[in-house]
Amino acid sequence: MTKRVVLIGHPVAHSLSGAMQQAAFDELGIDARYELWDRAPIGLADAIAELRTDEFLGANVTIPHKERVVPQVDRLTEEAHATGAVNTLTKEGRKLVGHNTDVPGFTVALDQLVGRQKMPRHAVVLGAGGGARAVVYGLIRQGFQRIIVFNRHLHRAESMVKHFGRSAAHMDLRAMPWHESIIEAELSKTKLLVNATSIGLAGDETPVPAEILTPELLVLDLIYAQTRLLRDAAAAGCTTSDGETMLLHQGAAAFTLWTGQPAPLEVMGAALKTARAGGVTSAEGEGGDAAPAPDEAEATA
């Protein structure tokens, strides 16, 4: 029987995960089909219930469900519990286990961005959705000493910071109002800027003005496209990276969880590049013409 793996989100029409995961299944001769399930929040519980049947290997979860799905699973891994967000589901019989493979995906992306330089200890994070939660937790685990979170809706950033209160007790983690002067002041004291919002996804907008970007910055945009932010940062002499590495490696981690086999990274990466060449530039679950609010952006499946 062909096993099924699904991506649950709203919307999911512009998914890159489908091409990437199906290529991996086919490469290793695994009889599985990757499907896209567009489910509004009202239909999430029914979708999760259906996953408990034998025909499913598991699922990916994307916006707007990464946090909503948490109380609907039977067990959470350390990363899922710590972030309060789930992007991958596996099966234990009819029980569902929630994972967050965005965390290891972000860690790989951060390591590649930093390269041979010394890992910085201060960061500015833009956004407060599920992707931002994975970023903040990844930075905490990397030993960062100061993380400042900006979000258009301050209460969401404050809620996220509060969530990490215990795991971040040893460091300075705080939310600040989204004002250009405050962002500029914080960027002048930091080395790493991570954009985990959807600003720049659907148009030529940028979350921060070009003139406040300094050459010393490392800039990671979780959107997998050369956004205006990344173009401005490169012009300013910054080291930059888009969201493709994080997307690829979170997908590879999910594949291994479902199959127990090492993911064929080269095959998945090639499928990802082919899909991007076909014009898909949006983040997982974010249709190019229907982007979510900036504080709900995700750049991975």
Backbone bond lengths (Angstrom), bond angles and torsions (degrees), N, CA, C in turn:
res aa  C-N    CA-C-N  psi(-1)  N-CA   C-N-CA  omega(-1)  CA-C   N-CA-C  phi
1 M - - - 1.456 - - 1.526 110.42 -
2 T 1.311 115.89 129.31 1.459 120.63 177.21 1.520 109.63 -65.06
3 K 1.336 115.51 124.43 1.456 120.18 177.84 1.530 109.85 -80.75
4 R 1.301 115.86 155.62 1.456 121.15 -177.74 1.538 110.36 -119.16
5 V 1.319 115.25 138.98 1.462 122.83 171.42 1.517 106.03 -128.28
6 V 1.315 117.48 136.07 1.459 119.68 -174.77 1.528 111.23 -127.24
7 L 1.323 114.18 152.89 1.464 121.79 169.55 1.520 107.02 -105.49
8 I 1.317 116.57 118.62 1.463 121.74 -178.85 1.528 108.87 -104.26
9 G 1.311 116.26 120.61 1.456 120.78 178.92 1.514 109.96 -166.09
10 H 1.322 116.55 -174.34 1.468 120.94 179.50 1.519 108.70 -159.05
11 P 1.362 117.46 101.31 1.463 128.21 -0.03 1.519 111.17 -90.41
12 V 1.339 116.54 173.85 1.470 120.72 178.55 1.527 111.78 -132.00
13 A 1.305 117.74 11.15 1.468 121.17 -171.10 1.524 113.31 -61.10
14 H 1.335 117.76 -27.90 1.460 119.92 -175.96 1.532 112.32 -104.45
15 S 1.323 116.36 34.44 1.461 119.45 -176.80 1.522 112.44 -67.88
16 L 1.314 116.44 136.64 1.462 122.48 167.69 1.524 111.24 -94.61
17 S 1.321 117.22 -18.56 1.459 120.16 -177.66 1.522 112.00 -63.83
18 G 1.333 117.27 -34.34 1.449 119.99 -178.62 1.518 112.04 -57.75
19 A 1.330 116.58 -50.34 1.461 120.95 -179.89 1.527 111.08 -63.61
20 M 1.312 116.04 -42.26 1.462 121.28 -176.86 1.529 111.86 -66.12
21 Q 1.333 117.03 -47.55 1.470 120.12 -176.48 1.526 111.76 -74.53
22 Q 1.322 118.10 -38.30 1.462 119.50 179.14 1.527 110.40 -63.81
23 A 1.323 117.30 -38.96 1.460 120.62 177.16 1.527 110.86 -60.91
24 A 1.332 116.33 -37.86 1.470 120.14 179.62 1.523 111.06 -68.99
25 F 1.320 117.80 -44.95 1.467 120.64 177.00 1.531 110.66 -58.23
26 D 1.325 116.44 -46.55 1.461 120.95 -177.42 1.524 111.05 -65.00
27 E 1.316 117.48 -41.22 1.466 121.96 -178.73 1.523 111.59 -59.65
28 L 1.333 117.12 -39.57 1.462 120.94 -176.93 1.528 112.55 -96.02
29 G 1.329 116.72 7.20 1.459 119.66 176.80 1.516 113.52 68.08
30 I 1.331 117.07 29.62 1.470 121.13 179.47 1.530 108.35 -90.31
31 D 1.322 115.82 126.61 1.465 120.93 -177.11 1.525 108.86 -80.32
32 A 1.320 115.20 81.69 1.461 120.96 -178.08 1.526 109.30 -143.89
33 R 1.325 115.77 150.04 1.455 122.83 -179.39 1.528 109.00 -125.15
34 Y 1.325 116.18 129.58 1.464 121.92 179.68 1.519 108.74 -96.35
35 E 1.330 117.17 125.07 1.464 122.34 -174.78 1.530 110.34 -121.49
36 L 1.312 114.93 155.38 1.467 121.61 176.59 1.513 109.06 -105.96
37 W 1.311 116.55 122.18 1.462 122.22 178.11 1.515 109.40 -112.74
38 D 1.312 116.44 108.67 1.457 121.00 174.13 1.523 107.51 -85.19
39 R 1.329 116.45 107.89 1.459 121.58 -177.70 1.523 109.33 -129.31
40 A 1.318 115.56 118.91 1.461 120.08 173.52 1.528 108.96 -67.28
41 P 1.330 117.50 161.60 1.471 119.59 -178.41 1.523 114.21 -51.32
42 I 1.323 117.46 -34.93 1.462 119.89 -178.03 1.533 111.51 -65.85
43 G 1.331 117.71 -22.49 1.454 121.19 -179.02 1.516 114.36 -100.33
44 L 1.332 117.63 4.80 1.463 120.43 -174.96 1.526 112.22 -64.99
45 A 1.318 117.95 -44.90 1.464 120.78 -176.87 1.525 111.37 -60.21
46 D 1.333 117.69 -41.53 1.460 120.68 178.71 1.523 111.16 -65.72
47 A 1.322 116.83 -38.56 1.463 120.32 178.58 1.526 110.80 -63.88
48 I 1.326 117.03 -42.91 1.466 120.76 179.66 1.526 110.21 -65.26
49 A 1.312 117.81 -39.56 1.463 121.29 178.56 1.527 110.97 -61.72
50 E 1.323 116.93 -39.18 1.468 120.68 -179.26 1.524 111.59 -65.69
51 L 1.324 116.67 -31.71 1.470 120.40 -179.64 1.523 112.93 -63.35
52 R 1.310 117.69 -19.96 1.464 121.06 -176.86 1.533 112.67 -74.25
53 T 1.325 118.14 -9.38 1.464 120.51 179.57 1.526 110.37 -78.52
54 D 1.330 116.31 163.97 1.461 121.96 -168.97 1.518 115.01 -67.85
55 E 1.322 117.95 -19.96 1.467 118.76 -173.25 1.525 113.26 -77.11
56 F 1.331 117.96 -7.67 1.461 120.61 -175.52 1.528 112.20 -103.07
57 L 1.341 115.00 134.83 1.465 121.08 170.80 1.522 110.95 -81.31
58 G 1.322 115.62 -34.57 1.463 120.12 -177.07 1.508 109.69 163.07
59 A 1.326 116.06 -159.14 1.462 120.09 -175.00 1.516 111.37 -159.00
60 N 1.337 114.34 160.11 1.456 122.48 162.46 1.519 107.87 -103.90
61 V 1.320 115.80 152.90 1.465 121.89 178.30 1.521 107.67 -128.88
62 T 1.328 116.35 131.81 1.452 120.01 178.46 1.524 109.59 -131.92
63 I 1.313 116.68 -173.27 1.464 120.14 -174.47 1.522 111.26 -59.96
64 P 1.324 117.12 142.94 1.481 127.36 6.31 1.525 113.39 -100.68
65 H 1.345 117.53 31.25 1.462 120.61 -167.06 1.529 115.76 -106.53
66 K 1.335 119.19 -4.36 1.464 120.24 -171.53 1.532 113.27 -58.64
67 E 1.303 116.35 -35.38 1.463 119.82 178.02 1.528 111.10 -92.05
68 R 1.331 116.65 -35.01 1.467 120.57 -179.28 1.528 113.00 -62.80
69 V 1.320 117.30 -30.02 1.468 120.29 -174.54 1.529 112.49 -78.07
70 V 1.318 117.56 -16.44 1.470 121.39 -174.16 1.537 113.07 -52.51
71 P 1.339 120.20 -50.58 1.468 119.24 -178.13 1.525 114.02 -73.53
72 Q 1.327 118.00 -4.44 1.455 120.58 -175.93 1.523 113.43 -97.53
73 V 1.333 117.82 -2.06 1.461 120.41 178.79 1.525 109.78 -103.96
74 D 1.332 115.40 166.06 1.465 120.38 -174.15 1.525 113.31 -87.24
75 R 1.346 115.49 -28.23 1.462 118.72 -178.88 1.514 109.12 -152.11
76 L 1.334 116.32 147.21 1.451 122.14 177.66 1.525 109.98 -116.21
77 T 1.324 117.21 140.25 1.459 120.25 172.12 1.530 108.96 -75.52
78 E 1.317 115.52 173.85 1.466 120.31 -178.33 1.522 111.49 -57.47
79 E 1.355 116.72 -46.24 1.463 119.43 -177.65 1.527 111.60 -65.84
80 A 1.328 116.76 -40.06 1.466 119.87 -179.83 1.523 110.87 -67.22
81 H 1.329 116.52 -42.58 1.455 119.90 178.78 1.529 110.71 -64.97
82 A 1.325 116.07 -43.81 1.465 120.28 -176.30 1.521 111.86 -66.29
83 T 1.336 117.45 -37.58 1.460 120.23 -177.93 1.524 112.36 -86.92
84 G 1.328 116.97 -23.79 1.459 119.86 -173.53 1.512 112.19 72.24
85 A 1.335 116.42 23.76 1.470 121.61 -178.32 1.524 109.45 -143.25
86 V 1.326 116.10 144.29 1.466 122.99 -178.83 1.522 108.94 -125.95
87 N 1.333 116.69 131.67 1.469 119.20 174.48 1.527 112.97 -122.22
88 T 1.349 117.49 -4.69 1.458 121.49 179.93 1.521 109.42 -141.66
89 L 1.334 115.70 137.07 1.462 121.42 176.95 1.518 109.58 -120.24
90 T 1.337 116.55 135.51 1.456 122.21 172.58 1.523 108.81 -121.23
91 K 1.327 115.26 170.18 1.457 121.47 -175.11 1.525 111.24 -112.33
92 E 1.318 115.98 140.42 1.469 123.72 166.03 1.513 105.68 -127.57
93 G 1.343 115.88 88.76 1.451 119.38 -169.77 1.517 108.28 67.02
94 R 1.324 116.70 -123.29 1.462 120.42 176.71 1.525 112.11 -96.92
95 K 1.305 116.76 3.49 1.461 120.47 177.93 1.519 110.11 -88.91
96 L 1.318 115.42 149.64 1.452 121.82 -179.16 1.524 110.35 -112.05
97 V 1.322 115.72 134.96 1.456 122.60 178.26 1.522 108.39 -111.87
98 G 1.328 116.44 129.16 1.456 121.55 -179.91 1.520 111.28 -95.93
99 H 1.322 116.19 128.74 1.466 123.17 179.11 1.520 109.65 -120.30
100 N 1.326 116.41 162.95 1.457 120.84 171.24 1.523 107.98 -128.77
101 T 1.337 116.14 91.23 1.464 119.89 179.81 1.527 111.87 -81.98
102 D 1.353 117.33 -4.40 1.459 119.54 172.19 1.527 110.67 -61.84
103 V 1.329 117.04 -30.72 1.472 120.24 -177.23 1.535 110.73 -65.27
104 P 1.339 119.97 -55.81 1.466 117.91 176.29 1.523 112.60 -64.16
105 G 1.335 118.15 -31.78 1.460 119.92 176.83 1.514 111.59 -62.76
106 F 1.329 116.21 -43.50 1.467 120.09 177.81 1.526 110.77 -65.05
107 T 1.325 117.27 -38.69 1.469 120.74 -178.88 1.523 111.09 -60.52
108 V 1.335 117.17 -43.10 1.464 120.77 177.06 1.534 110.00 -62.93
109 A 1.337 116.57 -45.38 1.462 120.52 -179.73 1.525 111.45 -60.94
110 L 1.331 116.72 -41.81 1.466 120.94 178.97 1.522 110.88 -64.52
111 D 1.325 117.09 -44.54 1.467 120.75 179.47 1.529 111.05 -59.97
112 Q 1.337 116.32 -41.90 1.464 119.31 179.64 1.510 111.37 -67.69
113 L 1.330 117.40 -37.72 1.461 121.04 179.45 1.523 111.22 -65.65
114 V 1.322 116.25 -44.60 1.472 120.79 -178.22 1.526 110.81 -69.61
115 G 1.352 115.19 -37.56 1.461 119.46 178.61 1.516 112.96 61.35
116 R 1.316 116.38 -129.80 1.471 121.21 -176.77 1.524 112.90 -85.04
117 Q 1.326 116.75 -3.89 1.454 119.26 178.93 1.530 110.30 -72.22
118 K 1.308 115.26 164.41 1.460 120.17 174.08 1.524 108.92 -72.08
119 M 1.350 115.75 136.27 1.461 119.68 179.74 1.523 109.68 -60.69
120 P 1.340 117.99 125.41 1.470 119.61 179.43 1.521 111.12 -68.44
121 R 1.316 115.95 170.61 1.469 120.76 -178.47 1.527 112.61 -123.92
122 H 1.336 117.05 -4.47 1.464 121.50 178.46 1.525 108.64 -121.94
123 A 1.339 117.09 140.36 1.462 120.63 -179.48 1.519 111.19 -145.50
124 V 1.329 115.16 151.30 1.463 123.31 169.43 1.518 107.24 -114.46
125 V 1.325 116.45 127.58 1.466 122.41 -179.93 1.523 108.43 -117.34
126 L 1.327 116.62 128.44 1.458 122.54 177.04 1.522 108.63 -102.77
127 G 1.347 117.12 120.84 1.452 120.97 179.49 1.512 112.05 118.27
128 A 1.339 115.81 160.47 1.468 120.37 -178.80 1.526 111.69 -145.78
129 G 1.332 117.24 22.34 1.458 120.89 176.38 1.522 111.64 -87.28
130 G 1.334 115.55 -164.24 1.460 120.03 -178.07 1.515 113.39 -62.42
131 G 1.344 116.88 -37.87 1.457 119.75 177.85 1.519 111.70 -63.88
132 A 1.330 116.39 -41.83 1.467 120.69 178.51 1.521 111.11 -63.73
133 R 1.332 116.94 -35.38 1.465 120.01 177.87 1.526 111.11 -62.40
134 A 1.341 116.51 -41.54 1.468 119.51 177.44 1.522 111.00 -64.64
135 V 1.330 116.40 -39.34 1.462 120.89 178.80 1.522 110.85 -62.70
136 V 1.325 116.69 -50.23 1.467 119.99 -177.48 1.527 110.65 -61.70
137 Y 1.331 117.22 -43.85 1.458 118.83 179.77 1.524 110.93 -65.23
138 G 1.324 117.10 -38.91 1.456 120.05 176.86 1.518 111.89 -61.67
139 L 1.327 116.79 -39.75 1.467 120.76 178.64 1.527 111.06 -67.88
140 I 1.326 116.01 -39.52 1.470 119.24 176.91 1.532 109.93 -59.87
141 R 1.328 116.56 -45.15 1.468 120.31 -179.51 1.522 112.49 -67.33
142 Q 1.333 116.18 -25.50 1.468 119.79 177.88 1.528 112.15 -80.61
143 G 1.325 116.84 -3.38 1.456 120.23 177.02 1.513 114.92 88.27
144 F 1.334 118.11 20.76 1.463 119.53 177.21 1.528 109.53 -63.69
145 Q 1.329 115.40 145.40 1.456 120.84 -175.27 1.527 113.17 -101.48
146 R 1.337 116.71 -21.10 1.467 120.35 -179.06 1.531 108.76 -145.95
147 I 1.324 116.75 123.55 1.460 122.37 177.65 1.528 107.68 -131.45
148 I 1.322 116.01 122.84 1.462 121.53 178.48 1.525 107.99 -109.80
149 V 1.321 116.35 126.51 1.463 122.66 -178.06 1.525 109.54 -107.75
150 F 1.329 115.87 128.22 1.455 122.05 174.59 1.527 108.71 -115.68
151 N 1.325 116.25 138.26 1.451 121.24 176.57 1.520 108.59 -148.71
152 R 1.332 115.98 144.11 1.461 119.29 -179.02 1.528 111.31 -56.53
153 H 1.332 115.89 -36.85 1.467 120.93 175.26 1.532 107.15 -103.19
154 L 1.314 116.13 100.34 1.460 121.75 -171.92 1.522 112.29 -56.69
155 H 1.338 117.15 -35.71 1.468 119.11 -176.00 1.523 111.77 -62.36
156 R 1.344 117.00 -31.13 1.465 118.99 177.93 1.524 111.03 -69.92
157 A 1.317 116.91 -39.92 1.461 120.25 176.49 1.523 110.31 -64.44
158 E 1.333 116.45 -41.18 1.469 119.85 178.99 1.522 110.92 -64.63
159 S 1.329 116.83 -38.00 1.459 120.65 178.22 1.522 111.09 -64.43
160 M 1.333 117.12 -41.05 1.456 120.65 178.83 1.522 110.98 -65.76
161 V 1.321 116.65 -43.98 1.469 120.31 178.42 1.528 110.33 -60.55
162 K 1.318 116.47 -41.84 1.463 120.48 178.21 1.525 111.19 -61.57
163 H 1.337 116.26 -39.16 1.465 120.88 178.95 1.529 111.43 -57.74
164 F 1.333 116.23 -37.92 1.465 120.52 -177.61 1.528 112.51 -90.15
165 G 1.319 117.45 11.40 1.455 120.86 -174.06 1.521 114.33 -51.05
166 R 1.323 117.06 -47.57 1.466 120.17 -176.10 1.529 111.50 -71.14
167 S 1.333 116.80 -48.13 1.471 119.07 -176.93 1.525 111.91 -70.43
168 A 1.339 117.25 -19.13 1.460 120.89 -179.55 1.521 112.29 -106.59
169 A 1.323 117.15 17.88 1.465 120.70 -175.17 1.524 112.43 -61.81
170 H 1.335 116.89 -24.58 1.467 121.17 -175.70 1.519 112.67 -86.66
171 M 1.340 117.71 -0.06 1.461 119.39 -169.83 1.526 110.27 -138.03
172 D 1.329 115.47 179.06 1.461 122.48 179.53 1.525 108.10 -101.91
173 L 1.335 116.13 98.53 1.455 122.59 176.72 1.520 107.80 -119.08
174 R 1.325 116.81 120.24 1.459 118.20 -176.92 1.525 110.90 -148.89
175 A 1.331 114.41 157.45 1.456 122.33 174.89 1.523 108.99 -101.34
176 M 1.325 115.97 142.13 1.463 120.53 178.95 1.525 109.85 -132.38
177 P 1.347 117.50 154.36 1.467 121.07 179.55 1.522 111.83 -64.09
178 W 1.326 115.98 145.39 1.458 122.25 -178.97 1.525 109.47 -79.71
179 H 1.338 115.31 83.87 1.459 121.68 174.78 1.518 107.79 -126.64
180 E 1.322 116.65 136.66 1.463 120.42 -175.02 1.526 112.12 -55.08
181 S 1.324 116.96 -41.29 1.461 119.08 -177.48 1.525 111.77 -66.07
182 I 1.331 116.41 -35.60 1.474 120.07 179.31 1.525 110.05 -71.68
183 I 1.337 116.63 -42.43 1.469 120.27 177.62 1.529 109.85 -61.16
184 E 1.324 116.05 -43.84 1.472 119.70 179.39 1.521 111.06 -60.62
185 A 1.317 116.96 -43.17 1.468 120.44 -179.85 1.523 111.14 -62.56
186 E 1.326 116.77 -39.91 1.467 119.60 -179.57 1.529 111.92 -72.83
187 L 1.328 116.70 -38.03 1.466 119.21 178.59 1.524 111.40 -63.63
188 S 1.321 116.44 -30.67 1.466 119.47 179.48 1.522 111.63 -68.06
189 K 1.339 116.58 -16.55 1.475 120.92 -177.80 1.525 112.48 -108.74
190 T 1.332 117.03 4.31 1.462 118.73 -173.34 1.516 111.12 -122.87
191 K 1.319 116.31 172.03 1.471 122.12 179.03 1.527 111.51 -117.87
192 L 1.339 117.13 -22.58 1.466 120.98 -173.87 1.528 110.59 -123.49
193 L 1.343 116.30 130.64 1.449 122.94 174.23 1.520 108.37 -122.09
194 V 1.347 116.48 124.35 1.463 121.37 178.23 1.523 108.55 -119.25
195 N 1.335 116.18 122.94 1.465 120.36 174.66 1.519 108.94 -95.85
196 A 1.334 116.39 112.19 1.463 122.04 177.29 1.530 109.93 -114.28
197 T 1.340 116.35 25.50 1.458 121.04 173.88 1.521 108.84 -103.70
198 S 1.338 116.11 175.96 1.463 120.88 176.35 1.526 111.80 -94.68
199 I 1.321 118.17 7.42 1.460 120.58 -179.44 1.533 109.33 -66.59
200 G 1.319 116.00 122.08 1.453 120.99 -176.03 1.511 112.79 103.07
201 L 1.332 116.42 -5.03 1.465 120.75 -178.35 1.519 111.98 -75.74
202 A 1.330 117.12 -51.81 1.457 120.79 -171.83 1.518 113.10 -96.57
203 G 1.321 117.54 -13.38 1.461 120.46 -178.62 1.512 109.99 -148.20
204 D 1.332 115.63 -167.53 1.465 119.75 -176.41 1.520 110.81 -97.54
205 E 1.334 115.64 43.58 1.461 120.58 177.60 1.526 109.85 -90.50
206 T 1.315 114.87 162.86 1.453 120.52 175.05 1.525 108.73 -138.45
207 P 1.328 118.25 144.34 1.465 119.56 -179.44 1.520 113.50 -74.46
208 V 1.330 117.44 -21.14 1.471 120.05 -179.92 1.525 109.58 -135.86
209 P 1.329 118.00 142.40 1.462 120.80 179.77 1.528 111.62 -64.57
210 A 1.318 116.10 146.26 1.460 121.14 -177.78 1.529 112.22 -58.96
211 E 1.339 116.52 -34.75 1.464 119.54 -172.84 1.530 113.97 -69.87
212 I 1.338 118.51 -12.01 1.468 118.64 179.47 1.527 111.67 -100.12
213 L 1.339 116.93 5.30 1.464 120.97 176.75 1.523 109.30 -89.80
214 T 1.324 116.95 128.54 1.455 121.75 -178.55 1.525 110.57 -109.67
215 P 1.329 118.06 153.75 1.466 121.00 -173.88 1.534 114.31 -59.70
216 E 1.339 116.94 -22.67 1.458 119.75 -176.33 1.529 112.92 -76.02
217 L 1.333 117.44 -11.62 1.459 120.59 -173.34 1.525 113.04 -73.85
218 L 1.325 114.98 143.17 1.458 123.23 165.05 1.526 105.97 -100.00
219 V 1.330 118.55 123.59 1.466 122.04 -173.61 1.526 109.91 -121.19
220 L 1.328 115.61 119.59 1.459 122.24 177.28 1.524 108.54 -117.92
221 D 1.330 116.73 121.28 1.461 122.09 176.31 1.524 106.79 -107.71
222 L 1.335 117.73 122.18 1.454 120.25 -176.79 1.528 112.73 -72.03
223 I 1.324 117.75 -14.44 1.461 120.36 172.29 1.530 108.00 -69.14
224 Y 1.330 117.56 132.98 1.465 117.56 -179.00 1.518 110.97 -93.04
225 A 1.329 112.87 75.24 1.461 123.01 174.64 1.518 106.83 -162.25
226 Q 1.328 116.17 161.10 1.460 120.10 175.17 1.529 108.63 -81.02
227 T 1.314 114.60 82.47 1.457 121.57 -176.68 1.532 110.76 -69.96
228 R 1.325 114.66 167.84 1.463 119.11 176.59 1.531 110.70 -59.51
229 L 1.336 116.69 -37.20 1.465 119.73 177.18 1.523 110.55 -57.03
230 L 1.328 117.20 -47.34 1.462 120.23 -177.77 1.526 111.26 -68.89
231 R 1.320 117.11 -36.97 1.477 119.54 177.73 1.524 110.63 -65.82
232 D 1.340 116.47 -44.10 1.471 120.02 177.58 1.525 111.21 -62.70
233 A 1.339 115.53 -41.05 1.465 120.04 -179.10 1.521 111.11 -64.94
234 A 1.329 116.68 -43.07 1.463 119.89 178.53 1.519 110.63 -62.73
235 A 1.340 117.16 -40.96 1.463 121.18 178.83 1.521 111.69 -63.91
236 A 1.342 116.14 -28.97 1.473 120.90 179.37 1.523 112.06 -83.05
237 G 1.332 116.97 -3.90 1.466 120.45 179.65 1.512 114.55 93.53
238 C 1.332 117.38 9.12 1.463 121.12 179.44 1.527 111.02 -74.49
239 T 1.316 116.16 158.87 1.454 122.38 168.58 1.527 107.31 -88.14
240 T 1.335 118.08 129.49 1.459 120.32 -171.55 1.522 112.74 -130.15
241 S 1.351 114.45 160.58 1.457 120.96 174.56 1.526 108.57 -157.85
242 D 1.352 116.64 143.66 1.462 119.19 175.01 1.524 109.50 -96.02
243 G 1.347 117.08 -169.41 1.458 120.76 -170.41 1.515 115.86 -86.18
244 E 1.339 118.72 4.87 1.462 119.35 -174.37 1.527 112.71 -63.54
245 T 1.313 117.70 -42.37 1.471 119.90 -178.59 1.517 111.13 -62.29
246 M 1.327 117.13 -43.26 1.465 120.26 178.82 1.518 110.64 -64.57
247 L 1.343 116.94 -42.51 1.458 120.75 179.18 1.523 111.03 -60.83
248 L 1.322 116.82 -46.58 1.459 121.41 -178.75 1.526 111.55 -61.72
249 H 1.312 117.03 -46.57 1.460 119.66 -173.31 1.521 112.78 -78.66
250 Q 1.345 118.59 -29.52 1.460 117.49 172.82 1.524 109.32 -68.69
251 G 1.340 116.79 -35.19 1.459 120.55 177.50 1.512 112.04 -67.50
252 A 1.317 116.68 -40.06 1.460 120.69 178.15 1.527 111.07 -63.79
253 A 1.333 116.24 -40.74 1.469 119.73 178.34 1.528 110.58 -64.27
254 A 1.325 117.33 -39.58 1.468 121.11 177.91 1.526 110.39 -64.30
255 F 1.326 117.20 -44.14 1.467 121.54 179.69 1.533 111.05 -56.37
256 T 1.315 116.03 -44.89 1.469 120.05 -179.93 1.525 111.19 -65.68
257 L 1.317 117.50 -37.35 1.463 120.49 177.44 1.528 111.29 -62.79
258 W 1.329 117.48 -40.35 1.466 120.66 -178.74 1.520 112.66 -73.37
259 T 1.335 116.89 -37.12 1.470 120.68 -168.66 1.520 114.59 -108.37
260 G 1.338 117.33 -19.69 1.456 120.14 -174.69 1.513 112.70 75.49
261 Q 1.323 118.11 8.73 1.463 121.76 -178.06 1.526 110.60 -116.96
262 P 1.339 116.77 149.20 1.466 118.87 175.81 1.527 110.14 -60.20
263 A 1.292 116.63 139.03 1.466 121.04 -178.71 1.526 110.56 -74.51
264 P 1.324 117.74 138.68 1.478 121.00 175.33 1.523 110.00 -78.07
265 L 1.318 115.90 84.07 1.462 121.68 -171.19 1.528 113.13 -57.76
266 E 1.342 116.66 -42.11 1.470 118.66 -177.96 1.518 111.27 -63.65
267 V 1.328 116.42 -41.68 1.466 121.00 179.62 1.525 110.27 -65.20
268 M 1.332 116.04 -44.10 1.459 120.07 179.85 1.527 110.78 -64.99
269 G 1.317 116.15 -41.16 1.462 120.13 179.21 1.520 111.96 -64.16
270 A 1.341 116.52 -39.47 1.464 120.16 178.96 1.525 110.66 -66.13
271 A 1.341 116.73 -41.29 1.466 120.45 178.58 1.523 110.64 -64.20
272 L 1.316 116.08 -37.08 1.458 121.13 178.28 1.523 111.05 -64.22
273 K 1.333 115.77 -44.92 1.459 120.23 -179.96 1.538 111.09 -64.87
274 T 1.328 116.37 -38.80 1.465 119.97 178.67 1.529 110.43 -63.55
275 A 1.324 115.78 -43.52 1.466 119.72 179.25 1.527 110.87 -64.04
276 R 1.323 116.33 -40.55 1.465 119.75 178.28 1.515 110.84 -65.53
277 A 1.346 116.66 -37.33 1.463 120.47 178.91 1.519 111.00 -64.83
278 G 1.335 115.91 -23.61 1.453 120.62 177.76 1.516 113.08 -78.99
279 G 1.327 115.87 0.11 1.454 119.26 173.53 1.514 115.25 107.43
280 V 1.342 118.01 2.47 1.461 119.46 179.22 1.524 108.51 -81.38
281 T 1.325 116.44 114.24 1.461 120.75 -178.83 1.512 112.10 -121.84
282 S 1.325 116.98 -5.63 1.460 119.70 -175.23 1.513 111.33 -79.41
283 A 1.321 115.11 168.62 1.454 120.58 176.56 1.519 109.08 -83.39
284 E 1.324 116.71 158.67 1.465 120.39 -178.27 1.519 110.65 -53.71
285 G 1.333 115.88 130.27 1.447 120.49 178.16 1.509 113.88 77.47
286 E 1.330 117.63 3.63 1.451 120.57 -178.83 1.514 109.24 -117.39
287 G 1.303 117.62 92.55 1.454 120.16 176.99 1.505 110.48 -56.23
288 G 1.323 116.85 140.16 1.450 120.72 -175.20 1.515 113.46 -57.72
289 D 1.338 117.80 -25.53 1.462 119.50 -179.56 1.523 111.87 -106.52
290 A 1.312 115.99 11.41 1.467 118.23 -177.88 1.516 110.20 -145.78
291 A 1.315 116.03 54.84 1.461 119.63 -177.59 1.505 111.31 -70.30
292 P 1.356 117.80 147.35 1.448 121.53 178.60 1.518 111.44 -76.79
293 A 1.298 114.76 177.31 1.452 119.18 175.78 1.514 110.34 -61.14
294 P 1.344 119.11 150.02 1.456 122.14 -175.64 1.521 113.72 -55.36
295 D 1.336 119.90 -28.77 1.447 119.63 -176.95 1.528 112.15 -87.04
296 E 1.351 116.84 5.99 1.458 119.26 179.90 1.510 110.60 -122.17
297 A 1.328 117.29 25.82 1.457 119.08 -175.29 1.514 111.70 -78.01
298 E 1.301 114.09 144.42 1.465 121.70 170.54 1.514 106.52 -129.94
299 A 1.299 115.89 146.02 1.443 117.75 176.64 1.510 111.23 -116.00
300 T 1.308 117.29 6.35 1.449 120.39 -178.66 1.505 110.06 -138.28
301 A 1.336 114.80 166.47 1.471 118.35 -174.53 1.504 111.71 -70.76
